[in-house]
Amino acid sequence: MIHVSVSKEILAICPDLRIATIKCNVVNTPSNPLLWEEIAREEEHFRTTYRMEDINKRLPIYATRQAYKRLGKDPNRYRPSAEALCRRILRKLPLYRIDTLVDIVNLVSIRTGYSIGAFDIDKISGNQLVLGVGYEGEKYEGIGRGLLNIAGLPVYRDAVGGIGTPTSDEERTKIELTTARLLMIINGYSGSEGLQDAIDFSIDLLQRFVSGINFAISGIVKK
């Protein structure tokens, strides 16, 4: 069992933070055509609903960017992942096709605006994750990005080191085709509004496309 907690340092700067975690067993696949039909519909809906200047005004994205600024990080240089995905859609660039689990997480991020961490539970060291703040010189290899300067970014750490930020998760605990136990962390820097909808949408997709079972849902609120 993985326990997730938030440091006082983060709570002092991000008082509205609410977090939801989803743990479940899954059967991952390289790609799912039916899922990509849903993603295509979501892309089309997004393009007809938003303009580029609207993306940063979506509350979950706006709040995540504000958290970055309070921590001293430039959100235009280190964009939250949900923002980067939405901008990619409006630039009419194809979304990355990784595997079904990662594609599900990306779809939830596009729909909700939340930056979501997704981890292979069996790769996490220890039984606890703590959300803190990255420091200068901290080693962190972002997925597909190489070494990433996470100083000033919110970062989840296990017993070894950082594994997740709203900008990019770490290579060490990334989702792969062999992933059988998933941990999703939905980061609500804007508070609890919309968080339950994101949970429900995630569970629906996980059940339909990766045979998600044995769900355990929990939330963390400000103490």
N, CA, C and O of each residue as an XYZ file, in Angstrom:
892
protein
N       0.844     -1.200      0.000
C       0.000      0.000      0.000
C       0.877      1.248      0.000
O       1.768      1.385      0.839
N       0.628      2.150     -0.934
C       1.371      3.398     -1.026
C       0.580      4.506     -0.348
O      -0.573      4.758     -0.695
N       1.202      5.162      0.616
C       0.577      6.297      1.304
C       1.112      7.592      0.712
O       2.320      7.740      0.531
N       0.221      8.530      0.408
C       0.611      9.805     -0.186
C       0.341     10.922      0.814
O      -0.753     11.009      1.373
N       1.336     11.776      1.041
C       1.169     12.896      1.956
C       1.744     14.166      1.335
O       2.458     14.114      0.334
N       1.422     15.305      1.943
C       1.841     16.604      1.426
C       2.651     17.316      2.500
O       2.257     17.343      3.666
N       3.785     17.893      2.106
C       4.637     18.588      3.059
C       4.019     19.913      3.487
O       3.211     20.500      2.766
N       4.411     20.373      4.669
C       3.943     21.677      5.155
C       4.409     22.787      4.230
O       3.726     23.800      4.080
N       5.565     22.604      3.610
C       6.104     23.603      2.687
C       5.155     23.839      1.519
O       4.929     24.982      1.122
N       4.603     22.771      0.971
C       3.651     22.890     -0.139
C       2.328     23.476      0.351
O       1.775     24.371     -0.289
N       1.821     22.985      1.464
C       0.529     23.455      1.961
C       0.553     24.938      2.313
O      -0.454     25.629      2.161
N       1.689     25.426      2.780
C       1.791     26.845      3.124
C       1.671     27.730      1.889
O       1.142     28.840      1.958
N       2.163     27.236      0.767
C       2.163     28.019     -0.472
C       0.929     27.743     -1.323
O       0.492     28.606     -2.084
N       0.369     26.546     -1.198
C      -0.776     26.125     -2.022
C      -1.928     25.708     -1.101
O      -2.231     24.518     -1.006
N      -2.574     26.659     -0.425
C      -3.592     26.307      0.567
C      -4.846     25.663     -0.008
O      -5.582     24.995      0.718
N      -5.100     25.851     -1.292
C      -6.299     25.273     -1.903
C      -6.069     23.869     -2.458
O      -6.989     23.260     -3.005
N      -4.862     23.358     -2.324
C      -4.525     22.068     -2.921
C      -5.416     20.941     -2.408
O      -5.605     20.768     -1.204
N      -5.950     20.191     -3.349
C      -6.678     18.956     -3.049
C      -6.140     17.888     -3.992
O      -5.897     18.157     -5.169
N      -5.958     16.695     -3.482
C      -5.363     15.614     -4.269
C      -6.277     14.398     -4.216
O      -6.841     14.079     -3.169
N      -6.418     13.728     -5.343
C      -7.127     12.445     -5.387
C      -6.171     11.387     -5.910
O      -5.431     11.632     -6.862
N      -6.183     10.215     -5.295
C      -5.361      9.109     -5.778
C      -6.261      7.949     -6.182
O      -7.259      7.653     -5.524
N      -5.888      7.307     -7.270
C      -6.591      6.129     -7.768
C      -5.578      5.008     -7.903
O      -4.602      5.133     -8.643
N      -5.804      3.916     -7.195
C      -4.961      2.723     -7.323
C      -5.830      1.602     -7.875
O      -6.977      1.444     -7.455
N      -5.299      0.824     -8.810
C      -6.064     -0.293     -9.357
C      -5.145     -1.252    -10.097
O      -3.995     -0.937    -10.404
N      -5.682     -2.420    -10.369
C      -5.003     -3.401    -11.217
C      -5.456     -3.190    -12.655
O      -6.628     -2.914    -12.908
N      -4.534     -3.320    -13.584
C      -4.833     -3.026    -14.986
C      -4.178     -4.059    -15.902
O      -3.278     -4.800    -15.504
N      -4.665     -4.079    -17.149
C      -4.031     -4.853    -18.221
C      -3.751     -3.868    -19.346
O      -4.653     -3.507    -20.102
N      -2.510     -3.439    -19.452
C      -2.161     -2.416    -20.436
C      -2.017     -3.034    -21.832
O      -1.752     -4.228    -21.974
N      -2.195     -2.198    -22.851
C      -2.045     -2.629    -24.240
C      -1.315     -1.538    -25.027
O      -1.289     -0.383    -24.602
N      -0.719     -1.900    -26.180
C       0.014     -0.895    -26.964
C      -0.868      0.263    -27.427
O      -0.437      1.416    -27.394
N      -2.078     -0.023    -27.851
C      -2.977      1.015    -28.337
C      -4.390      0.450    -28.371
O      -4.585     -0.763    -28.438
N      -5.372      1.343    -28.323
C      -6.764      0.908    -28.383
C      -7.523      1.807    -29.361
O      -7.717      2.989    -29.076
N      -7.954      1.273    -30.505
C      -8.621      2.106    -31.517
C      -9.871      2.795    -30.992
O     -10.144      3.936    -31.366
N     -10.638      2.128    -30.131
C     -11.854      2.748    -29.600
C     -11.520      3.926    -28.684
O     -12.215      4.942    -28.688
N     -10.462      3.781    -27.910
C     -10.031      4.908    -27.076
C      -9.615      6.082    -27.947
O      -9.926      7.232    -27.637
N      -8.909      5.793    -29.038
C      -8.456      6.883    -29.890
C      -9.610      7.553    -30.634
O      -9.494      8.710    -31.040
N     -10.702      6.848    -30.812
C     -11.903      7.512    -31.339
C     -12.419      8.534    -30.334
O     -12.832      9.630    -30.712
N     -12.394      8.172    -29.048
C     -12.824      9.114    -28.012
C     -11.867     10.297    -27.923
O     -12.296     11.440    -27.763
N     -10.576     10.019    -28.028
C      -9.599     11.099    -27.979
C      -9.802     12.055    -29.156
O      -9.717     13.272    -28.992
N     -10.068     11.507    -30.335
C     -10.292     12.356    -31.514
C     -11.511     13.252    -31.323
O     -11.489     14.422    -31.703
N     -12.574     12.706    -30.736
C     -13.770     13.517    -30.467
C     -13.465     14.613    -29.456
O     -13.939     15.741    -29.587
N     -12.665     14.271    -28.442
C     -12.295     15.272    -27.439
C     -11.450     16.375    -28.057
O     -11.627     17.549    -27.732
N     -10.538     16.008    -28.943
C      -9.717     17.005    -29.632
C     -10.601     17.966    -30.435
O     -10.421     19.182    -30.372
N     -11.543     17.417    -31.180
C     -12.413     18.254    -32.005
C     -13.257     19.175    -31.131
O     -13.406     20.358    -31.436
N     -13.806     18.641    -30.052
C     -14.583     19.471    -29.126
C     -13.711     20.575    -28.548
O     -14.156     21.716    -28.422
N     -12.478     20.247    -28.196
C     -11.588     21.243    -27.601
C     -11.299     22.370    -28.584
O     -11.301     23.544    -28.212
N     -11.052     22.009    -29.835
C     -10.722     23.024    -30.834
C     -11.893     23.968    -31.103
O     -11.687     25.136    -31.429
N     -13.106     23.469    -30.967
C     -14.277     24.323    -31.206
C     -14.692     25.094    -29.957
O     -15.558     25.966    -30.033
N     -14.090     24.787    -28.815
C     -14.482     25.413    -27.549
C     -13.474     26.446    -27.071
O     -13.856     27.469    -26.502
N     -12.188     26.188    -27.296
C     -11.141     27.032    -26.717
C     -10.284     27.679    -27.786
O     -10.104     27.146    -28.881
N      -9.760     28.849    -27.434
C      -8.707     29.497    -28.195
C      -7.422     29.399    -27.376
O      -7.464     29.099    -26.182
N      -6.283     29.652    -28.016
C      -5.009     29.514    -27.320
C      -4.965     30.365    -26.059
O      -4.445     29.929    -25.031
N      -5.510     31.582    -26.135
C      -5.452     32.472    -24.971
C      -6.389     32.043    -23.843
O      -6.310     32.574    -22.735
N      -7.281     31.078    -24.122
C      -8.192     30.584    -23.083
C      -7.569     29.504    -22.207
O      -8.023     29.278    -21.086
N      -6.537     28.839    -22.706
C      -6.021     27.653    -22.016
C      -5.563     27.992    -20.604
O      -5.915     27.291    -19.655
N      -4.780     29.059    -20.455
C      -4.254     29.421    -19.138
C      -5.333     29.907    -18.184
O      -5.089     30.054    -16.986
N      -6.542     30.160    -18.722
C      -7.640     30.620    -17.874
C      -8.478     29.465    -17.329
O      -9.305     29.668    -16.440
N      -8.272     28.255    -17.856
C      -8.948     27.092    -17.276
C      -8.478     26.951    -15.837
O      -7.275     26.923    -15.577
N      -9.421     26.861    -14.894
C      -9.077     26.994    -13.482
C      -7.988     26.030    -13.014
O      -7.050     26.477    -12.354
N      -8.060     24.722    -13.321
C      -6.994     23.832    -12.847
C      -5.612     24.195    -13.405
O      -4.606     24.076    -12.706
N      -5.572     24.638    -14.667
C      -4.300     25.029    -15.265
C      -3.815     26.346    -14.673
O      -2.638     26.490    -14.345
N      -4.726     27.303    -14.539
C      -4.365     28.595    -13.950
C      -3.796     28.412    -12.545
O      -2.780     29.015    -12.198
N      -4.454     27.580    -11.739
C      -4.015     27.380    -10.357
C      -2.663     26.678    -10.294
O      -1.844     26.994     -9.431
N      -2.423     25.737    -11.189
C      -1.125     25.063    -11.221
C      -0.023     26.044    -11.592
O       1.055     26.026    -10.998
N      -0.287     26.895    -12.566
C       0.683     27.919    -12.960
C       0.962     28.882    -11.802
O       2.106     29.286    -11.594
N      -0.062     29.243    -11.062
C       0.128     30.133     -9.911
C       0.987     29.466     -8.849
O       1.813     30.124     -8.216
N       0.800     28.167     -8.649
C       1.630     27.438     -7.688
C       3.090     27.487     -8.127
O       3.979     27.688     -7.300
N       3.341     27.305     -9.418
C       4.707     27.394     -9.934
C       5.302     28.769     -9.613
O       6.432     28.867     -9.135
N       4.543     29.813     -9.877
C       5.053     31.166     -9.665
C       5.379     31.397     -8.193
O       6.391     32.015     -7.862
N       4.510     30.895     -7.312
C       4.769     31.072     -5.871
C       6.023     30.337     -5.435
O       6.701     30.752     -4.495
N       6.329     29.248     -6.116
C       7.521     28.466     -5.783
C       8.762     28.950     -6.527
O       9.851     28.406     -6.340
N       8.600     29.980     -7.376
C       9.735     30.565     -8.075
C      10.056     29.937     -9.414
O      11.164     30.098     -9.926
N       9.084     29.210     -9.998
C       9.310     28.547    -11.284
C       8.515     29.251    -12.381
O       7.373     29.658    -12.168
N       9.124     29.387    -13.547
C       8.466     30.036    -14.681
C       7.562     29.030    -15.392
O       8.068     28.104    -16.026
N       6.218     29.188    -15.303
C       5.323     28.211    -15.933
C       5.296     28.287    -17.451
O       4.740     27.399    -18.098
N       5.882     29.324    -18.031
C       5.974     29.382    -19.486
C       7.159     28.573    -20.004
O       7.165     28.131    -21.153
N       8.152     28.384    -19.156
C       9.308     27.580    -19.540
C       9.115     26.117    -19.153
O       9.550     25.216    -19.870
N       8.462     25.887    -18.018
C       8.190     24.533    -17.539
C       6.676     24.373    -17.434
O       6.109     24.447    -16.344
N       6.035     24.157    -18.566
C       4.585     24.147    -18.592
C       4.023     22.908    -17.887
O       4.568     21.814    -18.036
N       2.940     23.070    -17.123
C       2.230     21.894    -16.615
C       1.795     21.008    -17.783
O       1.479     21.513    -18.861
N       1.777     19.706    -17.575
C       1.535     18.773    -18.679
C       0.166     18.965    -19.314
O       0.031     18.841    -20.531
N      -0.859     19.267    -18.508
C      -2.196     19.466    -19.076
C      -2.199     20.653    -20.027
O      -2.807     20.594    -21.095
N      -1.531     21.715    -19.649
C      -1.439     22.891    -20.516
C      -0.709     22.555    -21.812
O      -1.131     22.964    -22.893
N       0.383     21.813    -21.699
C       1.156     21.452    -22.898
C       0.317     20.617    -23.859
O       0.386     20.818    -25.071
N      -0.471     19.687    -23.337
C      -1.339     18.868    -24.185
C      -2.390     19.724    -24.884
O      -2.639     19.558    -26.078
N      -3.004     20.638    -24.140
C      -4.048     21.481    -24.726
C      -3.483     22.399    -25.807
O      -4.113     22.608    -26.844
N      -2.310     22.937    -25.564
C      -1.680     23.788    -26.566
C      -1.345     22.972    -27.815
O      -1.466     23.471    -28.934
N      -0.937     21.753    -27.631
C      -0.614     20.889    -28.772
C      -1.850     20.676    -29.651
O      -1.754     20.692    -30.879
N      -2.998     20.479    -29.024
C      -4.233     20.283    -29.789
C      -4.555     21.511    -30.623
O      -4.882     21.388    -31.804
N      -4.467     22.705    -30.022
C      -4.820     23.921    -30.754
C      -3.792     24.265    -31.829
O      -4.094     24.981    -32.783
N      -2.581     23.749    -31.665
C      -1.572     23.928    -32.721
C      -1.720     22.873    -33.818
O      -0.951     22.852    -34.778
N      -2.714     22.003    -33.664
C      -3.026     20.941    -34.619
C      -1.845     19.980    -34.816
O      -1.587     19.490    -35.915
N      -1.146     19.735    -33.712
C      -0.092     18.732    -33.702
C      -0.670     17.424    -33.176
O      -1.517     17.453    -32.283
N      -0.245     16.286    -33.696
C      -0.798     15.012    -33.228
C      -0.385     14.736    -31.788
O       0.736     15.036    -31.377
N      -1.310     14.162    -31.033
C      -0.985     13.743    -29.678
C      -0.097     12.506    -29.734
O      -0.178     11.703    -30.663
N       0.746     12.373    -28.724
C       1.632     11.214    -28.670
C       0.820      9.952    -28.406
O      -0.096      9.956    -27.584
N       1.160      8.878    -29.104
C       0.570      7.570    -28.841
C       1.619      6.737    -28.122
O       2.601      6.307    -28.728
N       1.414      6.514    -26.847
C       2.404      5.815    -26.026
C       1.943      4.389    -25.765
O       2.511      3.437    -26.301
N       0.936      4.248    -24.959
C       0.251      2.979    -24.702
C      -1.100      3.351    -24.115
O      -1.348      4.524    -23.839
N      -1.968      2.384    -23.922
C      -3.347      2.703    -23.564
C      -3.447      3.404    -22.218
O      -4.235      4.338    -22.073
N      -2.671      2.978    -21.233
C      -2.718      3.629    -19.924
C      -2.307      5.095    -20.008
O      -3.003      5.968    -19.490
N      -1.199      5.362    -20.647
C      -0.735      6.742    -20.777
C      -1.726      7.560    -21.599
O      -1.981      8.723    -21.285
N      -2.284      6.963    -22.644
C      -3.270      7.671    -23.465
C      -4.509      8.030    -22.654
O      -5.092      9.096    -22.854
N      -4.914      7.151    -21.740
C      -6.056      7.441    -20.864
C      -5.749      8.649    -19.973
O      -6.569      9.558    -19.843
N      -4.575      8.648    -19.368
C      -4.190      9.754    -18.490
C      -4.174     11.066    -19.268
O      -4.629     12.092    -18.761
N      -3.663     11.043    -20.476
C      -3.639     12.254    -21.292
C      -5.045     12.730    -21.626
O      -5.308     13.933    -21.623
N      -5.946     11.807    -21.912
C      -7.332     12.186    -22.205
C      -7.980     12.838    -20.992
O      -8.682     13.840    -21.129
N      -7.753     12.287    -19.818
C      -8.319     12.885    -18.600
C      -7.751     14.287    -18.389
O      -8.483     15.202    -18.009
N      -6.459     14.459    -18.631
C      -5.845     15.777    -18.474
C      -6.454     16.795    -19.430
O      -6.731     17.930    -19.042
N      -6.661     16.389    -20.679
C      -7.249     17.307    -21.661
C      -8.662     17.689    -21.249
O      -9.027     18.864    -21.283
N      -9.458     16.697    -20.860
C     -10.851     16.957    -20.495
C     -10.961     17.852    -19.256
O     -11.809     18.743    -19.209
N     -10.109     17.617    -18.258
C     -10.286     18.265    -16.953
C      -9.352     19.441    -16.698
O      -9.677     20.318    -15.897
N      -8.204     19.478    -17.358
C      -7.211     20.513    -17.086
C      -6.259     20.166    -15.967
O      -5.357     20.949    -15.667
N      -6.432     19.010    -15.336
C      -5.524     18.609    -14.260
C      -4.259     17.976    -14.831
O      -4.311     17.214    -15.797
N      -3.120     18.304    -14.216
C      -1.895     17.582    -14.501
C      -1.861     16.352    -13.604
O      -1.959     16.467    -12.382
N      -1.723     15.183    -14.205
C      -1.926     13.919    -13.496
C      -0.647     13.093    -13.516
O      -0.044     12.878    -14.567
N      -0.248     12.638    -12.339
C       0.865     11.709    -12.249
C       0.369     10.289    -12.429
O      -0.687      9.928    -11.909
N       1.123      9.477    -13.162
C       0.753      8.073    -13.369
C       1.998      7.227    -13.187
O       3.001      7.428    -13.872
N       1.931      6.274    -12.257
C       3.118      5.530    -11.858
C       2.839      4.032    -11.794
O       1.728      3.600    -11.484
N       3.864      3.260    -12.091
C       3.830      1.816    -11.892
C       4.131      1.557    -10.415
O       5.255      1.770     -9.962
N       3.134      1.102     -9.675
C       3.301      0.921     -8.235
C       4.489      0.012     -7.914
O       5.195      0.235     -6.931
N       4.706     -1.004     -8.735
C       5.767     -1.968     -8.453
C       7.166     -1.390     -8.655
O       8.155     -2.037     -8.311
N       7.262     -0.169     -9.213
C       8.558      0.487     -9.372
C       8.817      1.537     -8.284
O       9.917      2.085     -8.205
N       7.822      1.816     -7.456
C       7.979      2.808     -6.390
C       8.757      2.191     -5.237
O       8.466      1.073     -4.810
N       9.749      2.925     -4.735
C      10.557      2.447     -3.618
C       9.931      2.874     -2.294
O       9.661      4.055     -2.076
N       9.702      1.895     -1.411
C       9.070      2.187     -0.143
C       7.563      2.225     -0.268
O       7.014      1.910     -1.324
N       6.899      2.604      0.794
C       5.432      2.618      0.814
C       4.867      4.011      1.021
O       3.724      4.165      1.449
N       5.673      5.033      0.716
C       5.199      6.397      0.946
C       5.697      7.340     -0.142
O       6.845      7.259     -0.577
N       4.809      8.238     -0.574
C       5.172      9.358     -1.435
C       4.867     10.648     -0.690
O       3.817     10.783     -0.061
N       5.794     11.591     -0.767
C       5.602     12.888     -0.120
C       5.741     13.979     -1.173
O       6.716     14.005     -1.924
N       4.764     14.876     -1.226
C       4.810     16.001     -2.154
C       5.571     17.146     -1.500
O       5.125     17.722     -0.507
N       6.727     17.466     -2.073
C       7.544     18.568     -1.576
C       7.936     19.493     -2.706
O       7.241     19.574     -3.719
N       9.051     20.195     -2.537
C       9.521     21.158     -3.531
C      10.897     20.732     -4.012
O      11.763     20.388     -3.207
N      11.100     20.754     -5.327
C      12.397     20.396     -5.888
C      13.472     21.384     -5.504
O      13.189     22.566     -5.306
N      14.710     20.913     -5.395
C      15.827     21.780     -5.010
C      16.904     21.760     -6.091
O      16.942     20.860     -6.931
N      17.768     22.753     -6.059
C      18.817     22.891     -7.063
C      19.730     21.659     -7.051
O      20.149     21.189     -5.993
N      20.025     21.155     -8.237
C      20.933     20.034     -8.374
C      20.307     18.678     -8.148
O      20.998     17.662     -8.230
N      19.006     18.634     -7.864
C      18.340     17.346     -7.631
C      18.235     16.587     -8.953
O      17.728     17.116     -9.943
N      18.713     15.355     -8.959
C      18.700     14.576    -10.196
C      17.285     14.102    -10.501
O      16.604     13.531     -9.649
N      16.858     14.354    -11.736
C      15.503     13.984    -12.139
C      15.486     13.840    -13.655
O      15.766     14.796    -14.378
N      15.161     12.657    -14.130
C      15.106     12.398    -15.571
C      13.649     12.358    -16.024
O      12.958     11.359    -15.824
N      13.195     13.434    -16.626
C      11.819     13.497    -17.103
C      11.615     12.529    -18.257
O      12.524     12.302    -19.056
N      10.422     11.961    -18.342
C      10.129     10.993    -19.393
C      10.220     11.675    -20.756
O       9.481     12.618    -21.042
N      11.133     11.188    -21.589
C      11.309     11.743    -22.917
C      11.939     13.119    -22.952
O      12.003     13.743    -24.011
N      12.416     13.613    -21.787
C      12.949     14.972    -21.713
C      14.400     15.011    -21.259
O      15.029     16.067    -21.323
N      14.942     13.905    -20.809
C      16.283     13.917    -20.253
C      16.293     14.568    -18.884
O      15.255     14.671    -18.231
N      17.471     15.008    -18.446
C      17.581     15.632    -17.129
C      16.759     16.915    -17.093
O      16.868     17.767    -17.975
N      15.939     17.035    -16.058
C      15.025     18.170    -15.921
C      15.350     18.924    -14.641
O      15.493     18.320    -13.578
N      15.465     20.237    -14.743
C      15.698     21.069    -13.563
C      14.390     21.240    -12.806
O      13.537     22.027    -13.218
N      14.220     20.517    -11.708
C      12.957     20.554    -10.977
C      13.011     21.490     -9.774
O      12.088     21.492     -8.960
N      14.073     22.284     -9.646
C      14.137     23.257     -8.559
C      12.926     24.188     -8.645
O      12.685     24.805     -9.682
N      12.171     24.285     -7.557
C      10.988     25.135     -7.543
C       9.727     24.484     -8.077
O       8.673     25.119     -8.109
N       9.813     23.226     -8.498
C       8.613     22.510     -8.935
C       8.065     21.658     -7.785
O       8.840     21.140     -6.980
N       6.751     21.508     -7.701
C       6.209     20.507     -6.776
C       6.660     19.126     -7.240
O       6.591     18.825     -8.432
N       7.120     18.286     -6.322
C       7.647     16.983     -6.716
C       7.261     15.922     -5.693
O       7.416     16.114     -4.487
N       6.759     14.807     -6.193
C       6.511     13.638     -5.352
C       7.801     12.834     -5.253
O       8.457     12.563     -6.259
N       8.160     12.452     -4.015
C       9.367     11.658     -3.803
C       9.029     10.356     -3.091
O       8.210     10.320     -2.173
N       9.690      9.277     -3.544
C       9.621      8.023     -2.811
C      10.907      7.879     -2.005
O      11.600      8.870     -1.773
N      11.238      6.664     -1.576
C      12.413      6.462     -0.729
C      13.719      6.745     -1.460
O      14.747      6.953     -0.817
N      13.700      6.756     -2.784
C      14.918      6.983     -3.567
C      15.040      8.426     -4.012
O      16.132      8.993     -3.969
N      13.939      9.036     -4.440
C      13.991     10.409     -4.939
C      12.719     10.781     -5.672
O      11.684     10.131     -5.521
N      12.810     11.839     -6.470
C      11.632     12.362     -7.149
C      11.110     11.430     -8.225
O      11.884     10.819     -8.963
N       9.775     11.323     -8.309
C       9.173     10.496     -9.364
C       8.086     11.235    -10.145
O       7.662     10.758    -11.198
N       7.627     12.385     -9.654
C       6.542     13.032    -10.380
C       6.454     14.520    -10.115
O       6.525     14.954     -8.965
N       6.299     15.310    -11.175
C       5.982     16.738    -11.093
C       4.836     17.001    -12.060
O       4.580     16.173    -12.935
N       4.129     18.140    -11.930
C       3.078     18.449    -12.907
C       3.599     18.666    -14.320
O       2.817     18.637    -15.270
N       4.891     18.881    -14.481
C       5.466     19.066    -15.813
C       5.815     17.740    -16.469
O       5.568     17.557    -17.661
N       6.385     16.816    -15.710
C       6.778     15.522    -16.268
C       7.019     14.530    -15.153
O       7.558     14.884    -14.104
N       6.619     13.276    -15.376
C       6.974     12.208    -14.456
C       8.395     11.729    -14.756
O       8.986     12.108    -15.767
N       8.942     10.884    -13.857
C      10.328     10.428    -13.948
C      10.404      9.078    -14.635
O       9.493      8.259    -14.522
N      11.498      8.853    -15.348
C      11.692      7.607    -16.078
C      11.616      6.378    -15.175
O      11.110      5.334    -15.588
N      12.111      6.495    -13.955
C      12.277      5.316    -13.097
C      10.972      4.611    -12.792
O      10.957      3.384    -12.686
N       9.882      5.336    -12.646
C       8.603      4.723    -12.246
C       7.536      4.847    -13.328
O       6.342      4.766    -13.038
N       7.963      5.042    -14.575
C       6.997      5.309    -15.638
C       6.154      4.069    -15.974
O       6.545      2.931    -15.715
N       5.001      4.337    -16.553
C       4.097      3.297    -17.033
C       4.716      2.612    -18.250
O       5.279      3.270    -19.125
N       4.603      1.281    -18.294
C       5.042      0.509    -19.456
C       3.990     -0.550    -19.751
O       3.025     -0.696    -19.000
N       4.173     -1.289    -20.843
C       3.202     -2.328    -21.198
C       3.087     -3.392    -20.111
O       2.043     -4.028    -19.969
N       4.149     -3.583    -19.354
C       4.149     -4.604    -18.298
C       3.490     -4.132    -17.011
O       3.316     -4.921    -16.082
N       3.120     -2.853    -16.941
C       2.513     -2.317    -15.715
C       1.216     -3.053    -15.394
O       0.318     -3.147    -16.230
N       1.135     -3.569    -14.183
C      -0.058     -4.304    -13.745
C      -0.777     -3.612    -12.589
O      -1.951     -3.876    -12.329
N      -0.052     -2.713    -11.892
C      -0.662     -1.978    -10.784
C      -0.385     -0.490    -10.979
O       0.766     -0.057    -11.036
N      -1.454      0.269    -11.079
C      -1.376      1.689    -11.416
C      -1.664      2.564    -10.204
O      -2.543      2.273     -9.393
N      -0.888      3.656    -10.107
C      -1.216      4.743     -9.185
C      -1.366      6.016    -10.005
O      -0.419      6.463    -10.651
N      -2.567      6.599     -9.973
C      -2.822      7.901    -10.577
C      -2.974      8.920     -9.466
O      -3.650      8.666     -8.470
N      -2.342     10.080     -9.637
C      -2.504     11.180     -8.683
C      -3.010     12.396     -9.443
O      -2.321     12.929    -10.313
N      -4.214     12.826     -9.108
C      -4.830     13.995     -9.739
C      -4.565     15.192     -8.832
O      -5.006     15.222     -7.683
N      -3.842     16.177     -9.359
C      -3.379     17.316     -8.555
C      -4.298     18.513     -8.740
O      -4.267     19.171     -9.780
N      -5.110     18.793     -7.738
C      -6.075     19.883     -7.818
C      -5.597     21.119     -7.075
O      -6.017     21.374     -5.947
N      -4.720     21.884     -7.708
C      -4.241     23.104     -7.063
C      -5.336     24.157     -6.974
O      -5.193     25.143     -6.251
N      -6.419     23.955     -7.697
C      -7.541     24.892     -7.675
C      -8.602     24.510     -6.649
O      -9.628     25.183     -6.552
N      -8.378     23.442     -5.880
C      -9.368     23.023     -4.895
C     -10.122     21.791     -5.346
O      -9.695     21.087     -6.262
N     -11.240     21.537     -4.702
C     -11.969     20.284     -4.920
C     -12.973     20.336     -6.059
O     -13.441     19.292     -6.513
N     -13.316     21.538     -6.533
C     -14.320     21.636     -7.601
C     -13.840     20.915     -8.857
O     -12.771     21.221     -9.385
N     -14.632     19.960     -9.329
C     -14.300     19.214    -10.529
C     -13.474     17.970    -10.282
O     -13.275     17.162    -11.189
N     -12.986     17.809     -9.049
C     -12.106     16.673     -8.775
C     -12.854     15.340     -8.847
O     -12.330     14.360     -9.377
N     -14.084     15.303     -8.312
C     -14.849     14.060     -8.358
C     -15.187     13.667     -9.793
O     -15.186     12.484    -10.132
N     -15.477     14.657    -10.635
C     -15.750     14.358    -12.041
C     -14.524     13.735    -12.704
O     -14.653     12.816    -13.513
N     -13.330     14.234    -12.360
C     -12.099     13.674    -12.916
C     -11.886     12.240    -12.441
O     -11.439     11.390    -13.210
N     -12.206     11.972    -11.177
C     -12.096     10.609    -10.643
C     -13.043      9.679    -11.393
O     -12.644      8.607    -11.847
N     -14.295     10.097    -11.519
C     -15.299      9.262    -12.176
C     -14.940      8.979    -13.630
O     -15.090      7.853    -14.104
N     -14.470      9.996    -14.331
C     -14.085      9.838    -15.734
C     -12.907      8.874    -15.843
O     -12.882      8.015    -16.724
N     -11.936      9.019    -14.949
C     -10.761      8.142    -14.964
C     -11.155      6.690    -14.735
O     -10.696      5.800    -15.450
N     -11.996      6.451    -13.748
C     -12.412      5.086    -13.433
C     -13.150      4.466    -14.608
O     -12.926      3.303    -14.944
N     -14.028      5.238    -15.232
C     -14.769      4.742    -16.387
C     -13.820      4.311    -17.504
O     -13.976      3.229    -18.070
N     -12.838      5.155    -17.823
C     -11.885      4.819    -18.878
C     -11.034      3.607    -18.505
O     -10.793      2.735    -19.340
N     -10.586      3.554    -17.271
C      -9.745      2.438    -16.826
C     -10.509      1.117    -16.877
O      -9.946      0.084    -17.238
N     -11.778      1.152    -16.518
C     -12.580     -0.072    -16.571
C     -12.818     -0.508    -18.005
O     -12.754     -1.699    -18.309
N     -13.091      0.437    -18.886
C     -13.463      0.083    -20.259
C     -12.271     -0.313    -21.123
O     -12.402     -1.163    -22.003
N     -11.103      0.296    -20.881
C     -10.012      0.131    -21.838
C      -8.795     -0.646    -21.321
O      -7.994     -1.129    -22.121
N      -8.646     -0.773    -20.000
C      -7.510     -1.561    -19.485
C      -7.955     -2.528    -18.392
O      -7.156     -2.935    -17.549
N      -9.250     -2.896    -18.415
C      -9.782     -3.904    -17.489
C      -9.485     -3.564    -16.032
O      -9.136     -4.443    -15.244
N      -9.624     -2.288    -15.677
C      -9.328     -1.849    -14.324
C     -10.216     -2.520    -13.286
O     -11.438     -2.551    -13.430
N      -9.592     -3.061    -12.235
C     -10.317     -3.700    -11.128
C      -9.618     -3.356     -9.817
O      -8.538     -2.764     -9.808
N     -10.253     -3.737     -8.715
C      -9.689     -3.556     -7.367
C      -9.311     -2.096     -7.116
O      -8.187     -1.792     -6.716
N     -10.263     -1.207     -7.354
C     -10.004      0.225     -7.194
C      -9.931      0.605     -5.721
O     -10.698      0.128     -4.885
N      -8.969      1.490     -5.441
C      -8.871      2.124     -4.119
C      -8.717      3.621     -4.360
O      -7.738      4.060     -4.963
N      -9.684      4.399     -3.887
C      -9.717      5.833     -4.133
C      -9.515      6.544     -2.795
O     -10.120      6.172     -1.789
N      -8.672      7.555     -2.790
C      -8.502      8.342     -1.579
C      -8.223      9.791     -1.946
O      -7.876     10.106     -3.084
N      -8.381     10.662     -0.964
C      -8.144     12.070     -1.191
C      -7.351     12.680     -0.053
O      -7.385     12.194      1.078
N      -6.641     13.742     -0.362
C      -5.870     14.465      0.634
C      -6.316     15.916      0.580
O      -6.341     16.519     -0.493
N      -6.664     16.475      1.711
C      -7.068     17.868      1.769
C      -6.164     18.591      2.763
O      -5.408     17.969      3.510
N      -6.262     19.903      2.752
C      -5.451     20.707      3.652
C      -5.753     20.363      5.098
O      -6.917     20.279      5.490
N      -4.708     20.164      5.895
C      -4.877     19.870      7.316
C      -5.131     21.157      8.083
O      -5.300     21.127      9.302
